[in-house]
Amino acid sequence: MAQHGHSEACCSVPPAVAKDYKEKGKFVEIGGLKTYATGPSTATSAILIIYDIFGFSPQAIQGADILAHADDEHHQYQVYMPDFFEGKVAEHDWYPPDTKEKGEKLGAFFQGPAAPPKNAEKVPQLVEAIKKYSPKIEKSGVVGMCWGGKIVSLTSQSGTVFSAAAEVHPAMVDPNDAKGIGIPICLLPSGDEDQEAVKGFQEALKVPNHIETFSDQVHGWMAARGDLENERVKKEYERGYSVLLDFFHKHL
């Protein structure tokens, strides 16, 4: 069943730390990639996070910890965030691409290290590697941030290794991707996303979904571009992760 509009998320999350965040997890190697791992090792469900083009930002790591350590003994997750770009992340000053030089650098990055098809191919093997690392895992979900949202769309098609998927402030939203998605999906666009594309994406879905636009937030507010020292952004960052937890509690 499709859901949309403002939701009063029922899952409580800890207050976000505005700066100098200290991670709760650790960095390990999984599938040949440096990976941030967090959450109770006894959990039987895993969430793979596909980060944005800026890599291991404090906001993304804190988000992983929120998903992994929410205070609900009945819904626990092991959360894994691999370094898809192997340390070669985008520069913050490339975004927004409001000059020719920035646009060229960002374009080259999306065609090189961040090429979606190449990175989507890594995902099934990574999920298997995570299961070998932690054999208790029985099922997996996925969250994609910005660029990672496109990878989620590509890897959530019929026959996917995932049981549920989510995209936050997704990049490259394409209704054609939505047609083949075979699992429940949550989409949390910012006010910067193409709302017509978001609408077309939702209309093309044939699976249970929750689509909710955070219209006063910028692209990236739940990851590297989230200014958590701004009280409004901090509140919506927390609410965004509450919505994700509600969704995964229902579908994973």
HELIX and SHEET records of a PDB file:
HELIX    1   1 PRO A   58  HIS A   69  1                                  12    
HELIX    2   2 HIS A   92  TRP A   94  5                                   3    
HELIX    3   3 LYS A  100  GLN A  111  1                                  12    
HELIX    4   4 PRO A  116  ALA A  120  1                                   5    
HELIX    5   5 VAL A  123  TYR A  133  1                                  11    
HELIX    6   6 TRP A  147  THR A  155  1                                   9    
HELIX    7   7 PRO A  175  ALA A  178  1                                   4    
HELIX    8   8 GLN A  195  ALA A  204  1                                  10    
HELIX    9   9 GLU A  231  HIS A  251  1                                  21    
SHEET    1   A 9 ALA A   2  HIS A   4  0                                        
SHEET    2   A 9 ASN A 209  ILE A 211  1                                        
SHEET    3   A 9 ILE A 185  LEU A 188  1                                        
SHEET    4   A 9 ALA A 164  VAL A 168  1                                        
SHEET    5   A 9 LYS A 139  MET A 145  1                                        
SHEET    6   A 9 SER A  45  ILE A  50  1                                        
SHEET    7   A 9 TYR A  77  PRO A  82  1                                        
SHEET    8   A 9 LEU A  33  THR A  38 -1                                        
SHEET    9   A 9 LYS A  26  ILE A  30 -1                                        
END                                                                             
